[in-house]
Amino acid sequence: MSTTAIADYALLSDRHSAALVSRAGAVDWLCFPRFDSPAVFARLLDADAGHFTVRPVGEFRAQRRYLDATMVLQTSFRTSTGTVVLTDAMATGAADDPHRLGATAPRLLVRAVECTTGEVTVEVQLAPRPEYGLVAPLLTIVDGGVQVRGGADMLVLSCPVPLQIADGVASGCVELQAGQRMLLGVTHRSTSEAFPAPLAAAELSAALQDTVDAWQGWSAVHQSYQGPWQELVHHSGRVLQALSYQPTGAIVAAPTTSLPEGVGGERNWDYRYTWVRDACFTLEALWVAACPDEAHQFFDHLAVSAAGSVRGGQELQIMFGIGGEHDLSERELPHLRGWREFLVACADTAAVKWREADQGIWEIRGEPRHFLYSKLMCWVALDRAIALAGALRAADRVPDWRAAAAEIRSTILEGYRKQFFVSLLIGVSVPQ
């Protein structure tokens, strides 16, 4: 499970599927070949369910943005020795017709990392786990990359630097100097197709540029709205387009599954479907943020999907598959630990970190100090985790959490007896 907040993930899409990329350069969610296909990277839901990470070694600060008028993500990593820029995209294929964005998508994730100043050591980790982490595939080093075989999916990592394979993970490091650029790619095929060969840097670079051009071409033709919040409205239109399934125009409610409405909750639904109730709002948004063509295609999809549903006394389904499917039988994934682990991790962290000095809620400059508020919030985290232990399936953690909470309580009350409740715990012995 990722401990990264959901809002901290950025969306990539080729209009057939989607990937989620963290600020730390990790692809923690990716399904091939459709939005509703089993994930090949699912660390979003379980620490052992696969990821594809490209980032600097050591500490860094990250800033990111989408390239203008695209869904191509650019992350700048600043380190003590230099800066690298990571550009990520789900390749859409060339688009001569802007209305057919993604029609020739090659099922390829492209990652380009370029050193812009100084020198930076970059680490690459590929840990594929197809079928939501159920499959531990066989990884094989080949000329120009790594082959991945296992289950119904075949993947090929295109990588120009040597990697080592251990415990189902291909990993390695490369030192980049200012002006140097490295291109990586993950290509997907099914077992009924020929195994693809690793792609050369020129092919990956062309695929990336085609994707930038395709999104900018689509935006130029479709986004004519002028008015308040223009940039946000235009980006919202691109997000709706990114969430649409190119062959049918169906728009998924979200690109993810199994994320609860609240941490530790049981409503872990799959939102990679089209809901009839949301259709009117989506259609209206498409008219404003994109253009009528997308709205018409989505309406046609809903009309065809619902055909026959209300005849013969049948009730209209509340949702349909992105290909118009009616049979949406539920499937549970009990092997995934799920997002509830986030709160468990928070409580475990609070039980340890409360002893450390910090800058406080107001991020006071100067040396770290023991702020009352920081200790109190760690106590609150442990108190809430203890109350939710049953829902979190973490009853075994409760004794340790209770002990840590009691220790924090004792420390805070010692401060009260000496100086009442003030912002700093002065003259109080904080356990190490």
C-alpha positions in Angstrom: 0.0 0.0 0.0 1.2 3.5 -0.8 1.3 5.9 2.1 1.1 8.8 -0.4 -2.1 10.8 -0.2 -4.4 10.1 -3.1 -4.5 13.8 -4.0 -0.7 13.7 -4.5 -0.9 11.4 -7.5 -0.9 12.8 -11.0 -2.9 11.2 -13.8 -1.6 9.9 -17.1 -3.8 8.5 -19.9 -3.8 7.3 -23.5 -7.6 7.2 -23.5 -7.6 3.4 -23.1 -6.1 3.2 -19.7 -4.5 5.3 -17.0 -1.5 5.5 -14.7 -1.0 7.3 -11.4 2.4 8.8 -10.7 3.5 10.0 -7.2 5.6 13.1 -6.6 8.5 10.8 -5.8 8.5 9.4 -9.4 6.7 6.2 -8.7 4.0 4.7 -11.0 1.9 3.0 -8.3 -1.1 2.3 -10.4 -1.3 1.1 -14.1 -3.8 -1.1 -15.8 -3.3 -2.6 -19.3 -4.9 -2.6 -21.8 -8.1 -1.0 -20.6 -9.1 1.2 -17.6 -10.9 -1.8 -16.1 -8.2 -4.4 -16.8 -6.3 -5.9 -13.8 -3.4 -3.7 -12.7 0.2 -4.5 -13.4 1.3 -1.9 -10.9 -0.9 -1.7 -7.8 1.2 -0.4 -4.9 -1.6 2.1 -4.4 -3.4 -0.8 -2.7 -0.6 -3.0 -1.3 3.1 -2.5 -0.8 3.9 -5.7 -2.6 1.6 -5.2 -5.6 4.1 -3.6 -7.9 5.5 -0.2 -9.0 7.8 1.4 -11.5 10.0 4.1 -9.9 12.4 6.6 -11.5 13.9 9.2 -9.1 17.2 10.6 -7.8 19.2 8.7 -5.2 19.1 10.4 -1.8 17.1 13.5 -0.8 15.4 15.8 -3.2 12.7 18.4 -3.6 10.1 17.9 -6.3 8.0 20.3 -8.3 5.7 19.3 -11.2 3.3 20.5 -13.8 1.6 19.3 -17.0 3.2 20.5 -20.2 1.0 23.2 -21.7 -2.4 22.0 -23.1 -1.4 18.3 -22.5 -1.7 15.4 -20.0 2.0 14.9 -20.2 3.6 15.2 -16.7 6.9 17.0 -16.0 8.5 16.6 -12.5 11.7 18.5 -11.6 13.8 17.0 -8.9 16.3 19.3 -7.2 19.2 17.6 -5.3 22.3 18.9 -3.6 24.3 18.1 -6.7 22.0 19.0 -9.6 18.6 18.9 -11.2 16.9 16.3 -13.3 13.5 16.6 -15.1 11.3 13.5 -15.5 8.7 13.6 -18.3 6.0 11.0 -18.1 3.3 10.1 -20.7 1.0 7.3 -21.7 1.7 7.3 -25.4 -1.4 8.2 -27.5 0.1 7.6 -30.9 0.1 10.2 -33.6 -3.2 12.0 -34.2 -3.8 13.5 -37.6 -7.4 13.9 -36.6 -7.8 15.6 -33.2 -11.2 14.0 -32.7 -9.5 10.6 -32.7 -7.0 11.3 -29.9 -5.6 7.9 -28.7 -7.1 5.8 -31.5 -3.6 4.5 -32.3 -2.3 4.3 -28.8 0.6 1.7 -28.7 0.1 0.5 -25.1 3.3 2.2 -24.0 4.3 4.2 -20.9 7.2 6.6 -21.8 9.5 8.1 -19.2 12.3 10.5 -20.2 14.7 11.8 -17.5 17.1 14.6 -18.4 19.8 16.3 -16.2 19.5 20.0 -16.6 22.2 21.2 -14.1 25.1 19.6 -12.3 25.1 15.8 -12.0 22.6 13.5 -10.4 22.5 9.7 -9.8 19.1 8.3 -10.8 17.7 5.0 -9.6 15.4 2.8 -11.7 13.2 0.1 -10.1 10.7 -2.0 -12.1 8.6 -4.3 -9.9 5.7 -5.6 -12.1 3.0 -7.6 -10.4 0.2 -8.4 -12.9 -3.4 -9.2 -11.9 -3.4 -6.9 -8.9 -0.3 -8.4 -7.4 -1.4 -12.1 -7.7 1.3 -12.9 -10.3 5.1 -12.8 -9.5 6.3 -12.8 -13.1 9.6 -14.0 -14.6 12.0 -11.1 -15.4 14.7 -11.7 -18.0 17.5 -9.4 -19.1 17.6 -8.9 -22.9 19.5 -6.6 -25.2 18.1 -3.1 -24.5 16.0 -3.9 -21.5 14.0 -6.5 -19.6 11.3 -9.0 -20.6 8.4 -9.7 -18.2 6.4 -12.9 -18.5 3.6 -14.2 -16.2 -0.1 -14.5 -16.3 -2.0 -13.0 -19.2 0.3 -10.0 -19.6 3.6 -9.6 -21.3 5.7 -6.5 -20.6 8.9 -5.2 -22.0 11.0 -2.5 -20.3 13.1 -0.5 -22.7 16.2 0.7 -20.8 19.6 1.8 -22.1 21.5 1.0 -18.8 22.3 -2.4 -17.3 19.9 -3.5 -14.6 20.2 -6.3 -11.9 17.3 -8.7 -11.1 16.6 -9.9 -7.6 13.4 -11.0 -6.0 11.3 -10.1 -9.0 12.6 -6.5 -9.2 14.8 -5.1 -12.0 16.9 -2.2 -10.6 20.0 -0.1 -11.3 21.5 3.4 -11.1 22.9 5.7 -13.6 24.8 9.0 -13.2 23.5 11.7 -15.5 25.4 15.0 -16.1 24.0 18.2 -17.4 22.7 17.8 -21.0 22.4 14.0 -20.8 19.0 12.3 -21.3 17.7 8.8 -20.7 14.5 7.3 -22.1 12.6 4.4 -20.6 9.5 2.7 -21.8 7.1 -0.1 -20.7 5.3 -1.8 -23.6 2.3 -4.2 -23.0 1.1 -7.1 -25.0 -1.2 -10.1 -24.2 0.0 -13.7 -24.5 -1.9 -14.0 -27.8 0.4 -11.4 -29.4 4.0 -11.5 -30.5 6.5 -10.5 -27.8 7.6 -6.9 -28.5 11.3 -5.9 -28.7 12.7 -3.1 -26.6 12.4 0.2 -28.2 15.3 2.4 -29.1 15.7 5.9 -27.6 14.7 7.5 -30.9 11.5 5.5 -31.0 10.6 6.4 -27.4 11.5 10.1 -28.1 9.2 10.1 -31.1 6.4 8.5 -29.2 6.7 11.1 -26.4 6.7 14.0 -28.9 3.7 12.5 -30.8 1.8 12.4 -27.5 2.6 16.1 -26.7 1.6 17.1 -30.2 -1.6 15.0 -30.1 -2.8 16.5 -26.8 -2.0 20.0 -27.9 -3.7 19.4 -31.2 -6.8 18.2 -29.4 -6.8 21.2 -27.0 -6.4 23.7 -29.9 -9.5 22.3 -31.7 -11.7 21.6 -28.7 -11.0 24.2 -26.1 -12.5 27.6 -27.1 -14.0 28.6 -23.7 -13.0 32.1 -22.6 -14.1 33.4 -19.2 -13.4 33.0 -15.5 -11.0 30.3 -14.4 -10.2 29.6 -18.1 -7.0 27.5 -17.5 -8.7 25.4 -14.8 -11.8 24.9 -17.1 -9.5 23.8 -20.0 -7.5 21.4 -17.8 -10.8 19.9 -16.5 -11.8 19.3 -20.1 -8.5 17.5 -20.7 -9.0 15.4 -17.5 -12.5 14.4 -18.7 -10.9 13.4 -22.1 -8.2 11.5 -20.2 -10.9 9.5 -18.4 -12.8 8.6 -21.5 -12.4 5.3 -23.3 -11.5 6.1 -26.9 -13.3 3.2 -28.7 -16.7 4.1 -27.2 -16.5 7.5 -25.6 -17.4 6.1 -22.2 -16.1 8.1 -19.2 -15.1 6.3 -16.1 -16.0 7.9 -12.7 -12.4 7.4 -11.6 -9.3 5.4 -12.9 -9.0 3.5 -9.7 -10.7 0.7 -7.7 -10.8 -0.4 -4.0 -10.2 3.0 -2.4 -12.7 3.5 0.4 -14.8 6.6 1.0 -13.0 6.9 4.4 -9.8 5.4 5.7 -10.7 1.9 7.1 -14.1 2.0 5.5 -15.8 -1.0 3.7 -17.1 0.8 0.7 -14.1 0.0 -1.5 -15.9 0.1 -4.8 -14.6 -0.1 -8.4 -15.2 3.2 -10.1 -13.9 2.3 -13.5 -17.4 2.2 -15.0 -19.9 4.7 -16.4 -22.8 5.8 -14.2 -26.0 6.9 -15.8 -26.8 9.3 -13.0 -23.6 11.2 -13.6 -24.1 11.4 -17.4 -26.1 14.6 -17.5 -23.4 16.5 -15.6 -20.6 15.0 -17.6 -22.3 15.9 -20.9 -22.8 19.5 -19.7 -19.2 19.7 -18.7 -18.0 18.4 -22.0 -20.1 21.0 -23.8 -18.4 23.7 -21.8 -14.8 22.4 -21.3 -14.3 20.5 -24.6 -16.7 20.4 -27.6 -20.0 18.8 -28.7 -18.2 15.9 -30.5 -17.2 14.3 -27.2 -20.6 14.9 -25.7 -22.3 13.3 -28.7 -20.0 10.3 -28.6 -20.7 9.8 -24.8 -24.4 10.2 -25.3 -24.4 7.6 -28.1 -22.5 5.2 -25.9 -25.0 5.5 -23.1 -28.0 5.1 -25.5 -26.5 2.0 -27.0 -25.5 0.5 -23.7 -28.9 1.0 -22.2 -30.7 -0.3 -25.3 -33.1 -3.1 -24.3 -32.6 -2.5 -20.6 -36.1 -1.0 -20.0 -38.0 -3.4 -22.3 -39.9 -6.4 -21.0 -40.2 -5.0 -17.5 -36.4 -4.7 -16.9 -35.1 -1.9 -14.8 -32.5 0.5 -16.2 -29.0 -0.4 -14.8 -27.3 2.3 -12.8 -24.0 1.8 -14.6 -22.3 0.1 -17.5 -18.9 -1.1 -18.5 -16.7 1.1 -20.7 -17.4 -1.2 -23.6 -21.2 -1.2 -22.9 -21.1 -4.4 -20.8 -24.1 -5.1 -18.7 -22.6 -8.0 -16.6 -20.6 -6.3 -13.9 -20.2 -9.1 -11.5 -18.4 -8.1 -8.3 -15.0 -9.6 -7.5 -13.2 -9.3 -4.2 -9.4 -9.0 -3.9 -8.8 -10.2 -0.4 -5.0 -10.5 -0.9 -4.6 -6.8 -1.1 -4.1 -5.0 2.2 -5.8 -1.9 0.8 -5.8 1.8 1.7 -6.6 1.1 5.4 -3.0 0.4 5.9 -2.3 4.1 5.6 -3.8 4.8 9.0 -2.0 1.9 10.5 1.3 3.3 9.2 0.3 6.8 10.5 -0.2 5.3 14.0 3.0 3.4 13.9 4.8 6.5 12.9 3.2 8.6 15.6 4.2 6.0 18.2 7.9 6.5 17.3 8.1 10.1 16.0 6.5 11.8 19.0 9.8 11.6 20.9 11.5 13.8 18.2 11.8 17.5 18.3 10.4 19.5 15.3 9.5 22.9 14.0 5.9 22.8 15.2 2.6 23.4 13.4 3.8 26.9 12.4 7.1 25.7 11.1 9.2 27.9 13.4 12.7 28.6 12.1 15.7 27.6 14.1 16.6 24.4 15.9 13.9 21.8 16.3 12.1 21.9 19.7 9.6 19.9 21.6 6.3 21.5 20.8 3.2 20.5 22.9 0.9 20.6 19.9 3.0 18.0 18.0 3.0 15.6 20.9 -0.7 16.1 21.4 -1.5 15.3 17.7 0.5 12.1 17.9 -1.6 11.2 20.9 -4.7 11.9 19.0 -3.5 9.7 16.1 -2.9 6.8 18.4 -6.3 7.3 20.2 -8.2 7.2 16.9 -6.2 4.2 15.6 -7.0 2.3 18.8 -10.7 3.1 18.3 -10.5 1.9 14.6 -8.3 -1.1 15.3 -11.1 -3.6 14.5 -11.9 -2.0 11.1 -8.2 -1.7 10.3 -7.6 -5.3 11.2 -4.8 -4.1 13.5 -5.8 -5.5 16.9 -2.3 -6.9 17.3 -0.9 -3.3 17.2 -3.2 -2.0 20.0 -0.9 -2.9 23.0 2.0 -1.0 21.5 -0.3 2.0 20.6 -1.7 2.1 24.1 1.7 2.1 25.6 2.9 4.9 23.4 -0.3 6.9 24.0 0.2 6.5 27.8 3.8 7.7 27.5 2.7 10.8 25.6 0.0 11.5 28.1 2.4 11.2 31.0 4.9 13.6 29.3 2.2 16.2 28.6 0.8 16.1 32.1 4.3 16.4 33.5 4.6 19.6 31.5 1.3 20.8 32.9 2.4 20.2 36.5 5.5 22.2 35.9 4.3 25.1 33.8 0.7 24.6 32.8 -0.2 24.0 29.1 2.1 26.2 27.0 3.4 25.8 23.4 6.8 24.3 24.4 7.6 21.5 26.9 10.4 23.2 28.8 12.1 21.3 31.6 10.3 18.1 30.7 12.1 14.9 30.2 11.0 13.5 26.8 11.8 9.7 26.4 14.3 8.9 23.7 
